[in-house]
Amino acid sequence: MAAKNSNRQAAKKADFMNEKSLYTYRLYFTGMITIAIWALLIWTHYNGGVPSHHLLHRKELPAISNWWSGLLIPLLSWFLLYRVQKRIFQKKYEKSQVTRLFRIVKIGFTVALFYGALIAVLFTYNVASIPSYLLLSLLLIAFFYPIYLAECILGFVLGMTVTFGAFLPTIVAFVFSLIGFLIYQFIRPAIAYIMLKIFHKASLNK
């Protein structure tokens, strides 16, 4: 009996340490990204000035200064990493499952980071309309992967921040994540259900 109790206490301690480790990661990551964004803003300020970007890239609409990135990026990082932490530890997963979830989070963040950076680079060099196609492709990707996950939003915004600042990418990311949520959670299952019914009916008619 005593052995079982000690094993349970050890398991609880292990879970606590894992969650504590992720909290520490959130703290360090937010601190580093805050230093990085402010360093970029200060450098930009003394090398041509901090730019502003018009909503929807239309001059008749208000322009948002990149200075807002210094506030938005730290808040967004802290909040979205909190969502990641809550998703991983809201259930008592086994150690192997937690490790797998960490790996999925890292992959999702990395892919979204490079995807956002690719859009930003192509836009900067005026490569035809490819950035628009890449944005619209997110709606197709949403059928196969939950692009609304916190790590995907964070990676996407960070990937575009150097070029566009944080405000506009955040709006774009949350709009597409909302649409992606509807596609993945509702439209995708509905289509799968309809297709299953069609195939089932076709098999009965044979």
C-alpha positions as CSV (number, residue, x, y, z in Angstrom):
1,M,0.0,0.0,0.0
2,A,2.8,2.4,0.9
3,A,4.6,1.5,-2.3
4,K,1.5,2.4,-4.3
5,N,1.1,5.7,-2.6
6,S,4.8,6.5,-3.2
7,N,4.4,5.6,-6.9
8,R,1.4,7.9,-7.1
9,Q,3.2,10.7,-5.5
10,A,6.2,10.2,-7.8
11,A,3.9,10.3,-10.8
12,K,2.2,13.5,-9.6
13,K,5.6,15.0,-9.0
14,A,6.7,14.0,-12.5
15,D,3.6,15.6,-14.1
16,F,4.2,18.8,-12.0
17,M,7.8,19.0,-13.1
18,N,6.8,18.5,-16.8
19,E,4.2,21.3,-16.5
20,K,6.6,23.5,-14.6
21,S,9.2,22.9,-17.3
22,L,6.8,24.1,-20.0
23,Y,5.9,27.1,-17.9
24,T,9.7,27.9,-17.7
25,Y,9.9,27.5,-21.4
26,R,7.0,30.0,-21.9
27,L,8.8,32.4,-19.7
28,Y,12.1,32.1,-21.5
29,F,10.6,32.1,-25.0
30,T,8.4,35.2,-24.2
31,G,11.5,37.0,-22.8
32,M,13.7,36.2,-25.8
33,I,11.0,37.1,-28.3
34,T,10.4,40.4,-26.5
35,I,14.1,41.2,-26.6
36,A,14.3,40.3,-30.2
37,I,11.3,42.3,-31.4
38,W,12.4,45.4,-29.4
39,A,15.9,45.1,-30.8
40,L,14.5,44.9,-34.3
41,L,12.2,48.0,-33.7
42,I,15.1,50.1,-32.2
43,W,17.4,49.1,-35.1
44,T,14.7,49.9,-37.6
45,H,14.1,53.2,-35.9
46,Y,17.7,54.3,-36.4
47,N,17.9,52.9,-39.9
48,G,15.2,54.5,-41.9
49,G,12.4,54.6,-39.4
50,V,9.8,52.1,-38.2
51,P,7.3,51.5,-41.0
52,S,3.5,51.5,-40.9
53,H,1.2,49.2,-42.9
54,H,-2.3,50.0,-44.3
55,L,-5.1,47.6,-43.6
56,L,-5.7,45.2,-46.5
57,H,-2.7,47.0,-48.2
58,R,-5.0,49.9,-49.2
59,K,-3.9,53.4,-48.7
60,E,-7.4,54.7,-48.0
61,L,-7.6,52.5,-44.9
62,P,-5.8,53.3,-41.6
63,A,-2.1,52.5,-41.2
64,I,-0.8,50.6,-38.2
65,S,2.7,51.3,-37.0
66,N,5.1,48.4,-36.4
67,W,5.7,49.8,-32.9
68,W,2.6,47.9,-31.8
69,S,4.6,44.7,-32.4
70,G,6.6,45.5,-29.2
71,L,3.5,45.1,-27.1
72,L,1.5,42.6,-29.2
73,I,4.2,39.9,-29.8
74,P,5.0,39.4,-26.0
75,L,1.3,39.3,-25.1
76,L,0.5,37.0,-28.0
77,S,3.4,34.6,-27.2
78,W,2.5,34.4,-23.6
79,F,-1.2,33.7,-24.2
80,L,-0.8,31.2,-27.1
81,L,1.9,29.3,-25.2
82,Y,-0.5,29.2,-22.3
83,R,-3.1,27.6,-24.6
84,V,-0.5,25.0,-25.6
85,Q,0.3,24.3,-22.0
86,K,-3.3,23.9,-21.1
87,R,-4.0,21.6,-24.0
88,I,-1.2,19.3,-23.1
89,F,-1.8,19.1,-19.4
90,Q,-5.6,19.3,-19.2
91,K,-5.6,15.5,-19.2
92,K,-3.3,13.2,-17.4
93,Y,-1.4,11.8,-20.3
94,E,1.4,9.2,-20.0
95,K,4.9,10.4,-20.4
96,S,5.1,9.0,-23.9
97,Q,2.0,10.8,-24.9
98,V,3.2,14.1,-23.5
99,T,6.5,13.7,-25.5
100,R,4.5,13.0,-28.6
101,L,2.3,16.1,-28.0
102,F,5.5,18.2,-27.5
103,R,6.8,16.9,-30.8
104,I,3.5,17.8,-32.6
105,V,3.6,21.3,-31.1
106,K,7.2,21.8,-32.3
107,I,6.4,20.6,-35.8
108,G,3.2,22.7,-36.1
109,F,5.1,25.8,-34.9
110,T,8.1,25.3,-37.2
111,V,6.0,24.6,-40.3
112,A,3.7,27.6,-39.6
113,L,6.8,29.8,-39.0
114,F,8.4,29.0,-42.3
115,Y,5.0,29.2,-44.1
116,G,4.4,32.7,-42.8
117,A,8.0,33.7,-43.6
118,L,7.7,32.4,-47.1
119,I,4.6,34.5,-47.7
120,A,6.4,37.5,-46.3
121,V,9.5,37.0,-48.5
122,L,7.5,36.5,-51.7
123,F,5.4,39.6,-50.9
124,T,8.5,41.6,-50.3
125,Y,10.0,40.7,-53.7
126,N,6.6,41.1,-55.5
127,V,6.5,37.6,-56.8
128,A,3.2,37.8,-58.7
129,S,0.2,36.7,-56.7
130,I,1.8,33.6,-55.1
131,P,1.4,35.0,-51.5
132,S,-2.4,35.3,-52.1
133,Y,-2.5,31.7,-53.4
134,L,-0.5,30.5,-50.3
135,L,-3.0,32.3,-48.0
136,L,-5.9,30.7,-49.8
137,S,-4.2,27.3,-49.7
138,L,-4.6,27.5,-45.9
139,L,-8.3,26.7,-46.4
140,L,-7.4,23.5,-48.2
141,I,-4.8,22.6,-45.6
142,A,-7.5,23.1,-42.9
143,F,-9.3,20.0,-44.2
144,F,-6.4,17.9,-43.2
145,Y,-4.8,19.7,-40.3
146,P,-6.1,21.9,-37.5
147,I,-4.4,25.1,-38.4
148,Y,-6.3,26.9,-35.6
149,L,-4.0,25.4,-33.0
150,A,-2.1,28.0,-30.8
151,E,1.3,27.0,-32.0
152,C,0.3,27.3,-35.6
153,I,-1.1,30.8,-35.0
154,L,2.1,31.9,-33.1
155,G,4.5,30.5,-35.7
156,F,2.5,32.1,-38.6
157,V,2.5,35.5,-37.0
158,L,6.2,35.4,-36.0
159,G,7.1,34.4,-39.5
160,M,5.4,37.5,-41.0
161,T,6.3,40.0,-38.3
162,V,9.6,41.2,-39.7
163,T,8.0,42.2,-42.9
164,F,4.5,43.3,-41.9
165,G,4.8,43.9,-38.1
166,A,2.6,41.9,-35.8
167,F,-0.8,43.6,-36.0
168,L,-1.8,42.7,-39.6
169,P,-0.5,39.1,-39.4
170,T,-2.4,38.6,-36.1
171,I,-5.7,39.7,-37.7
172,V,-5.0,37.4,-40.7
173,A,-4.0,34.5,-38.5
174,F,-7.1,34.7,-36.3
175,V,-9.5,35.1,-39.3
176,F,-8.0,32.0,-41.0
177,S,-7.8,30.1,-37.8
178,L,-11.6,30.7,-37.2
179,I,-12.4,29.6,-40.8
180,G,-10.0,26.7,-40.3
181,F,-11.8,25.7,-37.1
182,L,-15.1,25.6,-38.9
183,I,-13.7,23.6,-41.8
184,Y,-11.9,21.0,-39.6
185,Q,-14.6,20.6,-36.9
186,F,-17.8,20.9,-39.0
187,I,-17.4,21.0,-42.8
188,R,-14.8,18.2,-42.9
189,P,-16.9,15.7,-40.8
190,A,-20.0,16.7,-42.8
191,I,-18.4,15.9,-46.1
192,A,-16.9,12.7,-44.7
193,Y,-20.4,11.7,-43.5
194,I,-22.0,12.4,-46.9
195,M,-19.3,10.6,-48.8
196,L,-19.7,7.6,-46.5
197,K,-23.4,7.5,-47.1
198,I,-22.9,7.7,-50.9
199,F,-20.3,4.9,-50.9
200,H,-22.6,2.8,-48.6
201,K,-25.6,3.4,-50.9
202,A,-23.5,2.6,-54.0
203,S,-22.3,-0.6,-52.4
204,L,-25.8,-1.7,-51.7
205,N,-26.9,-1.1,-55.3
206,K,-24.3,-3.4,-56.7
